[in-house]
């Protein structure tokens, strides 16, 4: 990311961004302040070698008029401020202010860009979430359609105009349990179920109230599992008798 050229002291400068930091090149700095670039380099080299200078004075190269590589520095806002601290005079003060404004503008653009990228990312994530919801909805709608189809098919094979006998009803319960995880419960068995749950959890206190739900869930799961494996369970019960 590079900024549109700015004019300071009739010199066209370009600020650049790398790893979310804004940089000014020492060549542009020297031109604006009417300094010899060699002197600017010497001032930069004289700075103590520590963590601050490593992250704010980035050594680089450029090609001169002969096409030969020469050293230069890319300076952050802090590096720039430290380097020009000794530049005095009314004009130098004015140019420092212009550079600070340029840094401010570039950092503002950088923040806006980061915000825009975050918004785009959030939008993409929301689209992905909506897509997942849509797929889940279609999945369940297809399951419902399949269930209706199977029930209609079963209705055609079993005459629903008359009351189902015990064997036919049991076949229907087995089919619903195996294919759709649907557990059927008639009024009589529901009463027995409610009574058994109430009796089991009659003395529960408030702290253990959640156990009522657990007990119901366990009971339903056990009955559903029984219907799924009805033939095996009935055979096993007959053997016990």
WOJO-V713230 format. One record per residue. N is the residue number from 1. RES is the residue in one small letter. PSI is psi in radians with two decimals (NA if undefined). OMEGA is omega in whole degrees, 0 to 359 (999 if undefined). D_CENTER is the distance of its C-alpha to the mean C-alpha in whole Angstrom. Layout:
# WOJO-V713230
n:N res:RES psi:PSI omega:OMEGA d_center:D_CENTER
n:N res:RES psi:PSI omega:OMEGA d_center:D_CENTER
This chain:
# WOJO-V713230
n:1 res:x psi:2.22 omega:178 d_center:25
n:2 res:x psi:2.60 omega:182 d_center:29
n:3 res:x psi:2.74 omega:172 d_center:30
n:4 res:x psi:2.51 omega:183 d_center:33
n:5 res:x psi:2.45 omega:176 d_center:36
n:6 res:x psi:2.64 omega:181 d_center:38
n:7 res:x psi:2.07 omega:174 d_center:42
n:8 res:x psi:2.13 omega:182 d_center:43
n:9 res:x psi:0.72 omega:178 d_center:47
n:10 res:x psi:0.38 omega:178 d_center:47
n:11 res:x psi:2.27 omega:178 d_center:45
n:12 res:x psi:2.10 omega:181 d_center:42
n:13 res:x psi:2.71 omega:178 d_center:39
n:14 res:x psi:2.10 omega:173 d_center:35
n:15 res:x psi:2.53 omega:181 d_center:32
n:16 res:x psi:2.86 omega:181 d_center:29
n:17 res:x psi:2.31 omega:175 d_center:26
n:18 res:x psi:2.21 omega:181 d_center:25
n:19 res:x psi:0.79 omega:176 d_center:22
n:20 res:x psi:0.41 omega:175 d_center:21
n:21 res:x psi:2.49 omega:179 d_center:25
n:22 res:x psi:2.34 omega:184 d_center:28
n:23 res:x psi:2.59 omega:170 d_center:31
n:24 res:x psi:2.41 omega:181 d_center:35
n:25 res:x psi:2.51 omega:182 d_center:37
n:26 res:x psi:-0.46 omega:177 d_center:40
n:27 res:x psi:-0.83 omega:179 d_center:42
n:28 res:x psi:-0.71 omega:179 d_center:41
n:29 res:x psi:-0.79 omega:181 d_center:42
n:30 res:x psi:-0.73 omega:181 d_center:45
n:31 res:x psi:-0.77 omega:182 d_center:46
n:32 res:x psi:-0.74 omega:184 d_center:45
n:33 res:x psi:0.18 omega:179 d_center:47
n:34 res:x psi:0.81 omega:180 d_center:50
n:35 res:x psi:2.64 omega:172 d_center:50
n:36 res:x psi:2.28 omega:184 d_center:51
n:37 res:x psi:-0.57 omega:178 d_center:47
n:38 res:x psi:-0.67 omega:180 d_center:49
n:39 res:x psi:-0.67 omega:178 d_center:50
n:40 res:x psi:-0.73 omega:178 d_center:46
n:41 res:x psi:-0.73 omega:179 d_center:45
n:42 res:x psi:-0.72 omega:179 d_center:48
n:43 res:x psi:-0.71 omega:180 d_center:46
n:44 res:x psi:-0.71 omega:182 d_center:43
n:45 res:x psi:-0.47 omega:182 d_center:44
n:46 res:x psi:-0.18 omega:180 d_center:46
n:47 res:x psi:2.53 omega:179 d_center:43
n:48 res:x psi:2.42 omega:179 d_center:42
n:49 res:x psi:1.77 omega:180 d_center:40
n:50 res:x psi:-2.98 omega:183 d_center:37
n:51 res:x psi:-0.63 omega:181 d_center:34
n:52 res:x psi:-0.89 omega:183 d_center:34
n:53 res:x psi:-0.55 omega:179 d_center:36
n:54 res:x psi:-0.61 omega:182 d_center:34
n:55 res:x psi:-0.23 omega:184 d_center:31
n:56 res:x psi:-0.24 omega:175 d_center:32
n:57 res:x psi:1.63 omega:185 d_center:35
n:58 res:x psi:1.98 omega:181 d_center:34
n:59 res:x psi:2.35 omega:181 d_center:37
n:60 res:x psi:-2.97 omega:179 d_center:37
n:61 res:x psi:2.80 omega:174 d_center:40
n:62 res:x psi:2.85 omega:178 d_center:41
n:63 res:x psi:2.25 omega:178 d_center:44
n:64 res:x psi:-3.01 omega:183 d_center:47
n:65 res:x psi:-0.43 omega:179 d_center:50
n:66 res:x psi:-0.10 omega:182 d_center:51
n:67 res:x psi:0.19 omega:180 d_center:48
n:68 res:x psi:2.54 omega:180 d_center:48
n:69 res:x psi:2.31 omega:178 d_center:45
n:70 res:x psi:2.67 omega:180 d_center:45
n:71 res:x psi:2.63 omega:173 d_center:43
n:72 res:x psi:3.06 omega:179 d_center:41
n:73 res:x psi:2.49 omega:167 d_center:38
n:74 res:x psi:2.15 omega:188 d_center:35
n:75 res:x psi:2.37 omega:172 d_center:34
n:76 res:x psi:3.12 omega:177 d_center:32
n:77 res:x psi:-0.79 omega:181 d_center:32
n:78 res:x psi:-0.70 omega:178 d_center:34
n:79 res:x psi:-0.75 omega:177 d_center:36
n:80 res:x psi:-0.84 omega:183 d_center:37
n:81 res:x psi:-0.72 omega:180 d_center:38
n:82 res:x psi:-0.72 omega:184 d_center:40
n:83 res:x psi:-0.69 omega:185 d_center:42
n:84 res:x psi:0.12 omega:181 d_center:43
n:85 res:x psi:-0.59 omega:182 d_center:44
n:86 res:x psi:-0.05 omega:178 d_center:48
n:87 res:x psi:2.05 omega:184 d_center:48
n:88 res:x psi:2.99 omega:179 d_center:50
n:89 res:x psi:2.80 omega:183 d_center:52
n:90 res:x psi:-0.77 omega:181 d_center:51
n:91 res:x psi:-0.73 omega:180 d_center:50
n:92 res:x psi:-0.69 omega:178 d_center:48
n:93 res:x psi:-0.81 omega:181 d_center:46
n:94 res:x psi:-0.76 omega:182 d_center:46
n:95 res:x psi:-0.57 omega:175 d_center:44
n:96 res:x psi:-0.77 omega:179 d_center:42
n:97 res:x psi:-0.73 omega:180 d_center:41
n:98 res:x psi:-0.69 omega:177 d_center:40
n:99 res:x psi:-0.74 omega:179 d_center:38
n:100 res:x psi:-0.71 omega:177 d_center:36
n:101 res:x psi:-0.70 omega:179 d_center:35
n:102 res:x psi:-0.75 omega:177 d_center:34
n:103 res:x psi:-0.77 omega:180 d_center:32
n:104 res:x psi:-0.78 omega:181 d_center:30
n:105 res:x psi:-0.74 omega:181 d_center:30
n:106 res:x psi:-0.72 omega:180 d_center:28
n:107 res:x psi:-0.58 omega:177 d_center:26
n:108 res:x psi:-0.77 omega:178 d_center:25
n:109 res:x psi:-0.66 omega:180 d_center:24
n:110 res:x psi:-0.77 omega:179 d_center:22
n:111 res:x psi:-0.72 omega:179 d_center:20
n:112 res:x psi:-0.67 omega:178 d_center:20
n:113 res:x psi:-0.75 omega:178 d_center:19
n:114 res:x psi:-0.72 omega:179 d_center:16
n:115 res:x psi:-0.74 omega:179 d_center:15
n:116 res:x psi:-0.72 omega:179 d_center:16
n:117 res:x psi:-0.69 omega:178 d_center:13
n:118 res:x psi:-0.70 omega:178 d_center:10
n:119 res:x psi:-0.71 omega:178 d_center:12
n:120 res:x psi:-0.72 omega:179 d_center:12
n:121 res:x psi:-0.77 omega:179 d_center:8
n:122 res:x psi:-0.67 omega:180 d_center:8
n:123 res:x psi:-0.76 omega:178 d_center:11
n:124 res:x psi:-0.71 omega:180 d_center:10
n:125 res:x psi:-0.68 omega:179 d_center:7
n:126 res:x psi:-0.65 omega:177 d_center:9
n:127 res:x psi:-0.71 omega:178 d_center:12
n:128 res:x psi:-0.70 omega:179 d_center:10
n:129 res:x psi:-0.74 omega:178 d_center:10
n:130 res:x psi:-0.66 omega:179 d_center:14
n:131 res:x psi:-0.71 omega:178 d_center:15
n:132 res:x psi:-0.74 omega:179 d_center:14
n:133 res:x psi:-0.72 omega:180 d_center:16
n:134 res:x psi:-0.75 omega:179 d_center:19
n:135 res:x psi:-0.73 omega:178 d_center:19
n:136 res:x psi:-0.71 omega:179 d_center:20
n:137 res:x psi:-0.80 omega:179 d_center:22
n:138 res:x psi:-0.66 omega:180 d_center:24
n:139 res:x psi:-0.83 omega:181 d_center:24
n:140 res:x psi:-0.59 omega:177 d_center:26
n:141 res:x psi:-0.69 omega:178 d_center:28
n:142 res:x psi:-0.65 omega:178 d_center:29
n:143 res:x psi:-0.72 omega:179 d_center:30
n:144 res:x psi:-0.73 omega:179 d_center:32
n:145 res:x psi:-0.74 omega:179 d_center:34
n:146 res:x psi:-0.69 omega:179 d_center:35
n:147 res:x psi:-0.78 omega:178 d_center:36
n:148 res:x psi:-0.72 omega:180 d_center:38
n:149 res:x psi:-0.81 omega:181 d_center:39
n:150 res:x psi:-0.66 omega:178 d_center:40
n:151 res:x psi:-0.70 omega:177 d_center:42
n:152 res:x psi:-0.71 omega:179 d_center:44
n:153 res:x psi:-0.74 omega:178 d_center:45
n:154 res:x psi:-0.62 omega:180 d_center:46
n:155 res:x psi:-0.61 omega:180 d_center:48
n:156 res:x psi:-0.56 omega:181 d_center:50
n:157 res:x psi:-0.50 omega:178 d_center:51
n:158 res:x psi:2.18 omega:185 d_center:51
n:159 res:x psi:1.80 omega:182 d_center:54
n:160 res:x psi:-0.03 omega:177 d_center:52
n:161 res:x psi:-0.35 omega:174 d_center:55
n:162 res:x psi:2.88 omega:179 d_center:56
n:163 res:x psi:2.33 omega:180 d_center:55
n:164 res:x psi:2.44 omega:174 d_center:53
n:165 res:x psi:3.07 omega:186 d_center:55
n:166 res:x psi:-0.73 omega:182 d_center:53
n:167 res:x psi:-0.76 omega:180 d_center:53
n:168 res:x psi:-0.73 omega:179 d_center:51
n:169 res:x psi:-0.66 omega:180 d_center:49
n:170 res:x psi:-0.63 omega:176 d_center:48
n:171 res:x psi:-0.70 omega:178 d_center:47
n:172 res:x psi:-0.75 omega:179 d_center:45
n:173 res:x psi:-0.73 omega:179 d_center:43
n:174 res:x psi:-0.76 omega:181 d_center:43
n:175 res:x psi:-0.80 omega:181 d_center:41
n:176 res:x psi:-0.66 omega:181 d_center:39
n:177 res:x psi:-0.78 omega:183 d_center:38
n:178 res:x psi:-0.78 omega:188 d_center:37
n:179 res:x psi:-0.49 omega:188 d_center:35
n:180 res:x psi:0.11 omega:182 d_center:33
n:181 res:x psi:0.63 omega:179 d_center:33
n:182 res:x psi:2.14 omega:179 d_center:35
n:183 res:x psi:2.17 omega:181 d_center:38
n:184 res:x psi:2.51 omega:184 d_center:41
n:185 res:x psi:2.08 omega:178 d_center:43
n:186 res:x psi:3.05 omega:187 d_center:46
n:187 res:x psi:-0.70 omega:182 d_center:48
n:188 res:x psi:-0.85 omega:181 d_center:50
n:189 res:x psi:-0.52 omega:177 d_center:47
n:190 res:x psi:-0.71 omega:177 d_center:45
n:191 res:x psi:-0.75 omega:178 d_center:48
n:192 res:x psi:-0.69 omega:180 d_center:48
n:193 res:x psi:-0.84 omega:180 d_center:44
n:194 res:x psi:-0.70 omega:180 d_center:44
n:195 res:x psi:-0.74 omega:181 d_center:47
n:196 res:x psi:-0.69 omega:179 d_center:46
n:197 res:x psi:-0.76 omega:180 d_center:43
n:198 res:x psi:-0.75 omega:180 d_center:45
n:199 res:x psi:-0.68 omega:182 d_center:47
n:200 res:x psi:-0.56 omega:187 d_center:45
n:201 res:x psi:0.34 omega:185 d_center:43
n:202 res:x psi:-0.66 omega:186 d_center:46
n:203 res:x psi:0.19 omega:181 d_center:46
n:204 res:x psi:2.44 omega:176 d_center:42
n:205 res:x psi:-3.14 omega:184 d_center:41
n:206 res:x psi:-0.66 omega:183 d_center:38
n:207 res:x psi:-0.50 omega:182 d_center:37
n:208 res:x psi:0.33 omega:182 d_center:37
n:209 res:x psi:-0.53 omega:181 d_center:36
n:210 res:x psi:-0.36 omega:180 d_center:33
n:211 res:x psi:-0.45 omega:178 d_center:35
n:212 res:x psi:-0.83 omega:178 d_center:37
n:213 res:x psi:-0.76 omega:180 d_center:34
n:214 res:x psi:-0.71 omega:181 d_center:33
n:215 res:x psi:-0.74 omega:178 d_center:37
n:216 res:x psi:-0.78 omega:181 d_center:37
n:217 res:x psi:-0.77 omega:180 d_center:34
n:218 res:x psi:-0.70 omega:181 d_center:36
n:219 res:x psi:-0.80 omega:180 d_center:39
n:220 res:x psi:-0.75 omega:180 d_center:37
n:221 res:x psi:-0.67 omega:180 d_center:35
n:222 res:x psi:-0.68 omega:179 d_center:39
n:223 res:x psi:-0.65 omega:178 d_center:40
n:224 res:x psi:-0.74 omega:179 d_center:38
n:225 res:x psi:-0.61 omega:179 d_center:38
n:226 res:x psi:-0.76 omega:180 d_center:42
n:227 res:x psi:-0.61 omega:179 d_center:42
n:228 res:x psi:-0.59 omega:181 d_center:40
n:229 res:x psi:0.79 omega:188 d_center:42
n:230 res:x psi:-0.86 omega:184 d_center:45
n:231 res:x psi:-0.78 omega:180 d_center:48
n:232 res:x psi:-0.71 omega:181 d_center:47
n:233 res:x psi:-0.70 omega:179 d_center:47
n:234 res:x psi:-0.71 omega:178 d_center:51
n:235 res:x psi:-0.72 omega:180 d_center:52
n:236 res:x psi:-0.69 omega:180 d_center:51
n:237 res:x psi:-0.69 omega:179 d_center:53
n:238 res:x psi:-0.63 omega:178 d_center:56
n:239 res:x psi:-0.61 omega:180 d_center:56
n:240 res:x psi:-0.60 omega:181 d_center:56
n:241 res:x psi:NA omega:999 d_center:59
